[in-house]
Amino acid sequence: MANTYQPQQFSDRPDKRNRARMLISCPDRSGIVAAVSQFLYEHGANIVQSDQYSMDPGGGMFFIRFEFDLHDLERELPVLQEDFARVSDRFDMKWSIFRASRKKRLAVFVSKEDHCLLELLWQWQAGDLEADIAMVISNHPDMGELVKSFGIPYHYIPVKADTKAEAEKQQLEAVVGKADLIVLARYMQIITPKFIEQFPNRIINIHHSFLPAFVGGKPYAQAYQRGVKIIGATAHYVTEELDGGPIIEQDVQRVSHRDDVDNLKRIGRTIERVVLARAVKWHIEDRLLVHQNKTVVFN
C-alpha cells in the first residue's frame, strides 16, 4: 500500500534535488532488505542511508527507512513507484516514498503560551527546520503581531463552548489542502474526532508532563505536591484518546525540594520546546513509522 501524497514546497538545497526517502513496514521474514536493496540498485538508485528494526525476527513486524539518490528523480520516481509493486506485494508491505526536496507545510496551533511556538519559529528562521510554516492559528489574538513579524499568516479563530463547531469548520477550511502537519504548540483546546480524521498521524501535540503521570490540569502543581525529583514533557501524535496517542519523544530533568511551582514551570517550558521541536523535525524528515499505538523513530 503506497502513500503517493506529496507537499508542494521545495528545498533550495541542491543536494536534496535527487534524494528520496522510503519508509516500509511489513511482517518480518528473510530477504526483505536484500529485495529492496536489489530493486533500488536495478533502478539506478544509490542508497546513502539505511535503518531497520525488527520487533521479533521470529514473526513480528519489520520496519525500514532508506534514503537514496536517483539521477533525474523528477522523471524516474513515478516509474520506480509503479515497479515497486512487485516487491511490496511479495512481502505484504505498507510503504511510502517522499522527495527530500519537497518541504512539508506546517500549521501551528497555539493559545496564550508562546515558548513552543517561538522555538519552532526560531528554528525555521535559522534554517534548522526544513519545512514551510504555512500559518499559525490561535483561539486568542495575543501573538498576532509576533507571528506577522516573521511574515507568516496568523488566523485568530476564537473558540467558545457554543461556537466550537463553527470554529472547527473555519480551522478545517484554513488547513485542509494547505498544511501537511498540524502542530499543537500548547494549544489548550481538545481536538475533535472529525478534525483528527482529516490528519491521521499528522497532528503532533506537546504534553506538559512525562506521560502517563500527572495528566490533566495543573501538572506542575501536582508534581510539586508529590515532591517529584524529575519533570518532563512528551510529544505524541493525537488520537481520539486524550493524551493517549503514539509517543514520539520525551525528555526529563532532575529537580529537587528547592524548586517551587514557578521554577518547575520554567524548567518544564524549556523541556517542552525542545521535545516538540525534535518531534516535528523527525516527522518532516520522514523518520517516523506508526504501528498500532507506538512509533518507530529512525533518528
C-alpha positions as YAML, in Angstrom:
chain: A
units: angstrom
residues:
- id: 1
  name: MET
  ca: [0.00, 0.00, 0.00]
- id: 2
  name: ALA
  ca: [1.76, 3.15, -1.17]
- id: 3
  name: ASN
  ca: [1.44, 6.72, 0.04]
- id: 4
  name: THR
  ca: [1.70, 8.93, -3.04]
- id: 5
  name: TYR
  ca: [0.76, 12.29, -1.49]
- id: 6
  name: GLN
  ca: [3.45, 14.93, -1.82]
- id: 7
  name: PRO
  ca: [3.54, 18.50, -0.48]
- id: 8
  name: GLN
  ca: [4.45, 21.26, -2.91]
- id: 9
  name: GLN
  ca: [7.17, 23.46, -1.33]
- id: 10
  name: PHE
  ca: [10.73, 22.80, -2.49]
- id: 11
  name: SER
  ca: [14.04, 22.93, -0.63]
- id: 12
  name: ASP
  ca: [16.71, 25.23, -2.04]
- id: 13
  name: ARG
  ca: [19.47, 22.74, -1.18]
- id: 14
  name: PRO
  ca: [20.91, 21.26, -4.40]
- id: 15
  name: ASP
  ca: [21.96, 18.04, -2.63]
- id: 16
  name: LYS
  ca: [18.28, 17.25, -1.96]
- id: 17
  name: ARG
  ca: [17.02, 17.55, -5.54]
- id: 18
  name: ASN
  ca: [17.57, 13.91, -6.44]
- id: 19
  name: ARG
  ca: [17.14, 12.42, -2.98]
- id: 20
  name: ALA
  ca: [14.15, 10.40, -1.81]
- id: 21
  name: ARG
  ca: [13.17, 8.62, 1.39]
- id: 22
  name: MET
  ca: [11.37, 5.29, 1.59]
- id: 23
  name: LEU
  ca: [9.55, 4.04, 4.68]
- id: 24
  name: ILE
  ca: [8.42, 0.42, 4.84]
- id: 25
  name: SER
  ca: [6.60, -1.73, 7.38]
- id: 26
  name: CYS
  ca: [5.78, -5.39, 6.82]
- id: 27
  name: PRO
  ca: [5.72, -8.80, 8.53]
- id: 28
  name: ASP
  ca: [9.28, -9.91, 9.27]
- id: 29
  name: ARG
  ca: [10.86, -12.63, 7.13]
- id: 30
  name: SER
  ca: [14.18, -13.25, 5.49]
- id: 31
  name: GLY
  ca: [15.14, -11.46, 2.28]
- id: 32
  name: ILE
  ca: [13.38, -8.12, 2.79]
- id: 33
  name: VAL
  ca: [16.46, -5.88, 2.89]
- id: 34
  name: ALA
  ca: [18.08, -7.79, 0.04]
- id: 35
  name: ALA
  ca: [14.99, -7.49, -2.15]
- id: 36
  name: VAL
  ca: [14.57, -3.74, -1.62]
- id: 37
  name: SER
  ca: [18.29, -3.03, -2.00]
- id: 38
  name: GLN
  ca: [18.46, -5.06, -5.22]
- id: 39
  name: PHE
  ca: [15.37, -3.29, -6.56]
- id: 40
  name: LEU
  ca: [16.87, 0.15, -5.91]
- id: 41
  name: TYR
  ca: [20.18, -0.92, -7.47]
- id: 42
  name: GLU
  ca: [18.43, -2.18, -10.60]
- id: 43
  name: HIS
  ca: [16.68, 1.18, -10.96]
- id: 44
  name: GLY
  ca: [19.93, 3.13, -10.70]
- id: 45
  name: ALA
  ca: [19.46, 4.38, -7.14]
- id: 46
  name: ASN
  ca: [22.33, 4.82, -4.71]
- id: 47
  name: ILE
  ca: [21.44, 4.14, -1.06]
- id: 48
  name: VAL
  ca: [23.01, 6.79, 1.18]
- id: 49
  name: GLN
  ca: [21.40, 5.78, 4.48]
- id: 50
  name: SER
  ca: [19.64, 2.67, 5.75]
- id: 51
  name: ASP
  ca: [17.99, 1.95, 9.11]
- id: 52
  name: GLN
  ca: [15.97, -1.08, 10.12]
- id: 53
  name: TYR
  ca: [14.24, -2.56, 13.15]
- id: 54
  name: SER
  ca: [12.57, -5.90, 13.83]
- id: 55
  name: MET
  ca: [10.01, -6.28, 16.62]
- id: 56
  name: ASP
  ca: [10.56, -10.06, 16.58]
- id: 57
  name: PRO
  ca: [12.65, -11.83, 13.92]
- id: 58
  name: GLY
  ca: [10.56, -14.93, 14.54]
- id: 59
  name: GLY
  ca: [7.35, -13.42, 13.24]
- id: 60
  name: GLY
  ca: [6.89, -9.80, 14.32]
- id: 61
  name: MET
  ca: [6.84, -6.62, 12.25]
- id: 62
  name: PHE
  ca: [9.82, -5.25, 10.35]
- id: 63
  name: PHE
  ca: [10.50, -1.57, 9.67]
- id: 64
  name: ILE
  ca: [12.94, 0.05, 7.23]
- id: 65
  name: ARG
  ca: [13.93, 3.58, 6.29]
- id: 66
  name: PHE
  ca: [16.06, 4.13, 3.18]
- id: 67
  name: GLU
  ca: [17.44, 7.38, 1.84]
- id: 68
  name: PHE
  ca: [18.66, 7.14, -1.72]
- id: 69
  name: ASP
  ca: [19.79, 9.31, -4.60]
- id: 70
  name: LEU
  ca: [18.39, 8.76, -8.08]
- id: 71
  name: HIS
  ca: [19.52, 10.73, -11.10]
- id: 72
  name: ASP
  ca: [16.72, 12.80, -12.66]
- id: 73
  name: LEU
  ca: [14.40, 11.91, -9.76]
- id: 74
  name: GLU
  ca: [11.54, 14.02, -11.08]
- id: 75
  name: ARG
  ca: [11.25, 11.82, -14.16]
- id: 76
  name: GLU
  ca: [12.35, 8.48, -12.74]
- id: 77
  name: LEU
  ca: [10.42, 8.35, -9.45]
- id: 78
  name: PRO
  ca: [6.96, 7.59, -10.92]
- id: 79
  name: VAL
  ca: [8.45, 4.60, -12.76]
- id: 80
  name: LEU
  ca: [10.19, 3.39, -9.61]
- id: 81
  name: GLN
  ca: [6.99, 3.67, -7.59]
- id: 82
  name: GLU
  ca: [4.98, 1.72, -10.16]
- id: 83
  name: ASP
  ca: [7.60, -1.02, -10.45]
- id: 84
  name: PHE
  ca: [7.97, -1.39, -6.67]
- id: 85
  name: ALA
  ca: [4.55, -3.05, -6.51]
- id: 86
  name: ARG
  ca: [6.08, -6.42, -7.39]
- id: 87
  name: VAL
  ca: [8.34, -6.20, -4.33]
- id: 88
  name: SER
  ca: [5.73, -4.77, -1.96]
- id: 89
  name: ASP
  ca: [3.14, -7.38, -2.94]
- id: 90
  name: ARG
  ca: [5.62, -10.19, -2.35]
- id: 91
  name: PHE
  ca: [6.32, -9.08, 1.22]
- id: 92
  name: ASP
  ca: [2.90, -7.57, 2.10]
- id: 93
  name: MET
  ca: [4.44, -4.13, 2.60]
- id: 94
  name: LYS
  ca: [2.93, -0.81, 3.54]
- id: 95
  name: TRP
  ca: [5.27, 1.79, 2.07]
- id: 96
  name: SER
  ca: [5.73, 5.44, 1.31]
- id: 97
  name: ILE
  ca: [8.23, 7.40, -0.75]
- id: 98
  name: PHE
  ca: [8.88, 11.08, -0.10]
- id: 99
  name: ARG
  ca: [11.02, 13.50, -2.08]
- id: 100
  name: ALA
  ca: [13.52, 15.13, 0.28]
- id: 101
  name: SER
  ca: [13.37, 18.39, -1.69]
- id: 102
  name: ARG
  ca: [9.65, 18.84, -1.04]
- id: 103
  name: LYS
  ca: [9.11, 20.65, 2.21]
- id: 104
  name: LYS
  ca: [6.13, 19.78, 4.36]
- id: 105
  name: ARG
  ca: [3.78, 22.61, 5.21]
- id: 106
  name: LEU
  ca: [3.05, 23.20, 8.90]
- id: 107
  name: ALA
  ca: [0.02, 24.76, 10.54]
- id: 108
  name: VAL
  ca: [0.89, 25.66, 14.12]
- id: 109
  name: PHE
  ca: [-1.95, 25.94, 16.64]
- id: 110
  name: VAL
  ca: [-1.28, 27.96, 19.79]
- id: 111
  name: SER
  ca: [-3.19, 29.57, 22.66]
- id: 112
  name: LYS
  ca: [-1.51, 32.07, 25.02]
- id: 113
  name: GLU
  ca: [1.83, 30.49, 25.91]
- id: 114
  name: ASP
  ca: [4.47, 31.32, 23.32]
- id: 115
  name: HIS
  ca: [7.56, 29.25, 24.22]
- id: 116
  name: CYS
  ca: [6.90, 26.25, 21.95]
- id: 117
  name: LEU
  ca: [5.80, 28.45, 19.05]
- id: 118
  name: LEU
  ca: [8.89, 30.63, 19.40]
- id: 119
  name: GLU
  ca: [11.21, 27.62, 19.30]
- id: 120
  name: LEU
  ca: [9.65, 26.47, 16.03]
- id: 121
  name: LEU
  ca: [9.82, 29.98, 14.56]
- id: 122
  name: TRP
  ca: [13.46, 30.42, 15.57]
- id: 123
  name: GLN
  ca: [14.50, 27.04, 14.16]
- id: 124
  name: TRP
  ca: [12.56, 27.72, 10.97]
- id: 125
  name: GLN
  ca: [14.12, 31.18, 10.59]
- id: 126
  name: ALA
  ca: [17.61, 29.73, 11.17]
- id: 127
  name: GLY
  ca: [17.06, 27.07, 8.50]
- id: 128
  name: ASP
  ca: [17.24, 24.23, 11.03]
- id: 129
  name: LEU
  ca: [13.63, 23.22, 10.42]
- id: 130
  name: GLU
  ca: [13.27, 22.30, 6.76]
- id: 131
  name: ALA
  ca: [9.58, 22.98, 6.45]
- id: 132
  name: ASP
  ca: [7.27, 25.77, 5.40]
- id: 133
  name: ILE
  ca: [5.27, 27.27, 8.29]
- id: 134
  name: ALA
  ca: [2.19, 27.99, 6.26]
- id: 135
  name: MET
  ca: [0.17, 29.59, 9.05]
- id: 136
  name: VAL
  ca: [-0.40, 29.99, 12.77]
- id: 137
  name: ILE
  ca: [-3.92, 29.53, 14.13]
- id: 138
  name: SER
  ca: [-4.93, 30.65, 17.61]
- id: 139
  name: ASN
  ca: [-8.01, 30.96, 19.77]
- id: 140
  name: HIS
  ca: [-6.51, 34.19, 21.17]
- id: 141
  name: PRO
  ca: [-5.26, 37.33, 19.40]
- id: 142
  name: ASP
  ca: [-2.20, 37.73, 21.66]
- id: 143
  name: MET
  ca: [0.53, 36.51, 19.32]
- id: 144
  name: GLY
  ca: [-0.71, 38.04, 16.08]
- id: 145
  name: GLU
  ca: [1.94, 40.76, 15.80]
- id: 146
  name: LEU
  ca: [4.74, 38.40, 16.79]
- id: 147
  name: VAL
  ca: [3.83, 35.87, 14.11]
- id: 148
  name: LYS
  ca: [3.29, 38.51, 11.43]
- id: 149
  name: SER
  ca: [6.79, 39.88, 12.12]
- id: 150
  name: PHE
  ca: [8.07, 36.56, 10.72]
- id: 151
  name: GLY
  ca: [5.98, 37.06, 7.58]
- id: 152
  name: ILE
  ca: [3.64, 34.19, 8.48]
- id: 153
  name: PRO
  ca: [-0.18, 34.44, 8.21]
- id: 154
  name: TYR
  ca: [-2.00, 34.49, 11.57]
- id: 155
  name: HIS
  ca: [-5.59, 33.33, 11.91]
- id: 156
  name: TYR
  ca: [-7.44, 34.32, 15.05]
- id: 157
  name: ILE
  ca: [-10.37, 31.93, 15.46]
- id: 158
  name: PRO
  ca: [-11.99, 32.26, 18.90]
- id: 159
  name: VAL
  ca: [-13.35, 29.07, 20.45]
- id: 160
  name: LYS
  ca: [-16.21, 29.05, 22.93]
- id: 161
  name: ALA
  ca: [-18.45, 26.25, 24.12]
- id: 162
  name: ASP
  ca: [-21.35, 27.36, 21.93]
- id: 163
  name: THR
  ca: [-19.20, 28.19, 18.86]
- id: 164
  name: LYS
  ca: [-16.76, 25.25, 18.86]
- id: 165
  name: ALA
  ca: [-18.33, 23.57, 15.83]
- id: 166
  name: GLU
  ca: [-18.19, 26.75, 13.78]
- id: 167
  name: ALA
  ca: [-14.61, 27.42, 14.90]
- id: 168
  name: GLU
  ca: [-13.57, 23.94, 13.84]
- id: 169
  name: LYS
  ca: [-15.19, 24.46, 10.46]
- id: 170
  name: GLN
  ca: [-13.13, 27.63, 9.98]
- id: 171
  name: GLN
  ca: [-9.96, 25.84, 11.09]
- id: 172
  name: LEU
  ca: [-10.51, 22.99, 8.65]
- id: 173
  name: GLU
  ca: [-11.18, 25.44, 5.82]
- id: 174
  name: ALA
  ca: [-7.86, 27.10, 6.63]
- id: 175
  name: VAL
  ca: [-5.71, 23.94, 6.79]
- id: 176
  name: VAL
  ca: [-7.16, 21.21, 4.57]
- id: 177
  name: GLY
  ca: [-5.13, 21.13, 1.37]
- id: 178
  name: LYS
  ca: [-2.78, 23.81, 2.71]
- id: 179
  name: ALA
  ca: [-0.99, 22.00, 5.55]
- id: 180
  name: ASP
  ca: [0.64, 18.59, 5.76]
- id: 181
  name: LEU
  ca: [1.20, 18.58, 9.52]
- id: 182
  name: ILE
  ca: [-0.68, 20.18, 12.41]
- id: 183
  name: VAL
  ca: [1.50, 21.15, 15.39]
- id: 184
  name: LEU
  ca: [-0.24, 21.86, 18.69]
- id: 185
  name: ALA
  ca: [2.24, 24.21, 20.35]
- id: 186
  name: ARG
  ca: [0.48, 24.43, 23.72]
- id: 187
  name: TYR
  ca: [-2.94, 24.77, 22.10]
- id: 188
  name: MET
  ca: [-5.34, 24.45, 25.01]
- id: 189
  name: GLN
  ca: [-8.35, 23.03, 23.21]
- id: 190
  name: ILE
  ca: [-9.41, 19.43, 22.64]
- id: 191
  name: ILE
  ca: [-9.21, 18.34, 19.00]
- id: 192
  name: THR
  ca: [-12.37, 16.55, 17.88]
- id: 193
  name: PRO
  ca: [-12.50, 13.16, 16.10]
- id: 194
  name: LYS
  ca: [-13.78, 14.89, 12.95]
- id: 195
  name: PHE
  ca: [-10.65, 17.02, 12.80]
- id: 196
  name: ILE
  ca: [-8.34, 14.08, 13.59]
- id: 197
  name: GLU
  ca: [-9.86, 12.08, 10.71]
- id: 198
  name: GLN
  ca: [-8.50, 14.69, 8.28]
- id: 199
  name: PHE
  ca: [-4.93, 14.34, 9.58]
- id: 200
  name: PRO
  ca: [-4.29, 10.76, 10.79]
- id: 201
  name: ASN
  ca: [-0.84, 10.57, 12.42]
- id: 202
  name: ARG
  ca: [-0.27, 14.12, 11.21]
- id: 203
  name: ILE
  ca: [-1.16, 16.05, 14.36]
- id: 204
  name: ILE
  ca: [1.62, 16.40, 16.95]
- id: 205
  name: ASN
  ca: [0.89, 17.61, 20.49]
- id: 206
  name: ILE
  ca: [3.24, 18.57, 23.30]
- id: 207
  name: HIS
  ca: [2.05, 17.41, 26.70]
- id: 208
  name: HIS
  ca: [3.37, 19.29, 29.69]
- id: 209
  name: SER
  ca: [4.28, 16.22, 31.71]
- id: 210
  name: PHE
  ca: [6.14, 12.96, 31.36]
- id: 211
  name: LEU
  ca: [3.22, 10.78, 30.30]
- id: 212
  name: PRO
  ca: [1.39, 8.92, 31.64]
- id: 213
  name: ALA
  ca: [1.92, 10.66, 35.01]
- id: 214
  name: PHE
  ca: [0.17, 13.90, 36.02]
- id: 215
  name: VAL
  ca: [-2.28, 14.06, 33.13]
- id: 216
  name: GLY
  ca: [-4.93, 16.74, 33.07]
- id: 217
  name: GLY
  ca: [-4.82, 20.21, 34.58]
- id: 218
  name: LYS
  ca: [-2.09, 21.82, 36.71]
- id: 219
  name: PRO
  ca: [0.55, 19.12, 36.21]
- id: 220
  name: TYR
  ca: [3.31, 21.17, 37.81]
- id: 221
  name: ALA
  ca: [1.21, 21.79, 40.91]
- id: 222
  name: GLN
  ca: [0.55, 18.03, 41.08]
- id: 223
  name: ALA
  ca: [4.26, 17.35, 40.67]
- id: 224
  name: TYR
  ca: [5.16, 19.84, 43.39]
- id: 225
  name: GLN
  ca: [2.64, 18.35, 45.80]
- id: 226
  name: ARG
  ca: [4.09, 14.87, 45.19]
- id: 227
  name: GLY
  ca: [7.67, 16.08, 45.69]
- id: 228
  name: VAL
  ca: [8.89, 14.70, 42.36]
- id: 229
  name: LYS
  ca: [12.59, 14.50, 41.56]
- id: 230
  name: ILE
  ca: [12.25, 14.62, 37.79]
- id: 231
  name: ILE
  ca: [9.90, 16.51, 35.49]
- id: 232
  name: GLY
  ca: [9.50, 16.10, 31.78]
- id: 233
  name: ALA
  ca: [7.46, 16.58, 28.63]
- id: 234
  name: THR
  ca: [6.00, 14.28, 25.97]
- id: 235
  name: ALA
  ca: [5.38, 14.84, 22.26]
- id: 236
  name: HIS
  ca: [2.86, 12.46, 20.72]
- id: 237
  name: TYR
  ca: [0.53, 12.03, 17.78]
- id: 238
  name: VAL
  ca: [-3.05, 13.00, 18.53]
- id: 239
  name: THR
  ca: [-5.73, 10.31, 18.55]
- id: 240
  name: GLU
  ca: [-9.28, 10.22, 19.84]
- id: 241
  name: GLU
  ca: [-7.96, 9.02, 23.21]
- id: 242
  name: LEU
  ca: [-6.98, 12.17, 25.09]
- id: 243
  name: ASP
  ca: [-3.18, 12.25, 25.59]
- id: 244
  name: GLY
  ca: [-3.09, 8.60, 24.59]
- id: 245
  name: GLY
  ca: [-1.63, 8.72, 21.08]
- id: 246
  name: PRO
  ca: [1.67, 7.18, 19.92]
- id: 247
  name: ILE
  ca: [4.58, 8.81, 21.78]
- id: 248
  name: ILE
  ca: [7.27, 10.31, 19.56]
- id: 249
  name: GLU
  ca: [9.72, 11.88, 22.01]
- id: 250
  name: GLN
  ca: [10.15, 12.51, 25.74]
- id: 251
  name: ASP
  ca: [12.74, 14.17, 27.92]
- id: 252
  name: VAL
  ca: [13.26, 14.88, 31.62]
- id: 253
  name: GLN
  ca: [15.31, 17.00, 34.01]
- id: 254
  name: ARG
  ca: [16.15, 16.39, 37.65]
- id: 255
  name: VAL
  ca: [14.67, 18.80, 40.22]
- id: 256
  name: SER
  ca: [14.77, 18.96, 43.99]
- id: 257
  name: HIS
  ca: [12.83, 20.08, 47.06]
- id: 258
  name: ARG
  ca: [14.26, 23.57, 46.49]
- id: 259
  name: ASP
  ca: [12.27, 24.05, 43.28]
- id: 260
  name: ASP
  ca: [8.90, 25.72, 43.77]
- id: 261
  name: VAL
  ca: [5.99, 25.57, 41.29]
- id: 262
  name: ASP
  ca: [7.22, 28.59, 39.30]
- id: 263
  name: ASN
  ca: [10.67, 27.10, 38.92]
- id: 264
  name: LEU
  ca: [9.19, 23.77, 37.83]
- id: 265
  name: LYS
  ca: [7.18, 25.63, 35.18]
- id: 266
  name: ARG
  ca: [10.29, 27.45, 33.95]
- id: 267
  name: ILE
  ca: [12.26, 24.21, 33.66]
- id: 268
  name: GLY
  ca: [9.27, 22.47, 32.11]
- id: 269
  name: ARG
  ca: [8.86, 25.12, 29.41]
- id: 270
  name: THR
  ca: [12.44, 24.54, 28.28]
- id: 271
  name: ILE
  ca: [11.88, 20.80, 28.04]
- id: 272
  name: GLU
  ca: [8.58, 21.24, 26.21]
- id: 273
  name: ARG
  ca: [10.02, 23.47, 23.50]
- id: 274
  name: VAL
  ca: [12.96, 21.12, 22.84]
- id: 275
  name: VAL
  ca: [10.88, 17.94, 22.82]
- id: 276
  name: LEU
  ca: [8.23, 19.36, 20.47]
- id: 277
  name: ALA
  ca: [10.84, 20.72, 18.05]
- id: 278
  name: ARG
  ca: [12.57, 17.32, 17.93]
- id: 279
  name: ALA
  ca: [9.30, 15.52, 17.20]
- id: 280
  name: VAL
  ca: [8.37, 17.95, 14.44]
- id: 281
  name: LYS
  ca: [11.85, 17.70, 12.91]
- id: 282
  name: TRP
  ca: [11.71, 13.89, 12.86]
- id: 283
  name: HIS
  ca: [8.27, 13.94, 11.24]
- id: 284
  name: ILE
  ca: [9.25, 16.35, 8.47]
- id: 285
  name: GLU
  ca: [12.39, 14.32, 7.79]
- id: 286
  name: ASP
  ca: [10.26, 11.16, 7.40]
- id: 287
  name: ARG
  ca: [11.89, 9.37, 10.33]
- id: 288
  name: LEU
  ca: [8.70, 8.06, 11.97]
- id: 289
  name: LEU
  ca: [6.63, 4.94, 11.45]
- id: 290
  name: VAL
  ca: [3.49, 4.22, 13.47]
- id: 291
  name: HIS
  ca: [2.49, 0.67, 14.34]
- id: 292
  name: GLN
  ca: [-0.60, 0.23, 16.50]
- id: 293
  name: ASN
  ca: [-0.08, 2.77, 19.30]
- id: 294
  name: LYS
  ca: [3.70, 3.00, 19.14]
- id: 295
  name: THR
  ca: [6.23, 4.80, 16.98]
- id: 296
  name: VAL
  ca: [9.44, 3.57, 15.44]
- id: 297
  name: VAL
  ca: [11.83, 6.55, 15.34]
- id: 298
  name: PHE
  ca: [14.81, 6.39, 12.98]
- id: 299
  name: ASN
  ca: [16.77, 9.33, 14.41]
...
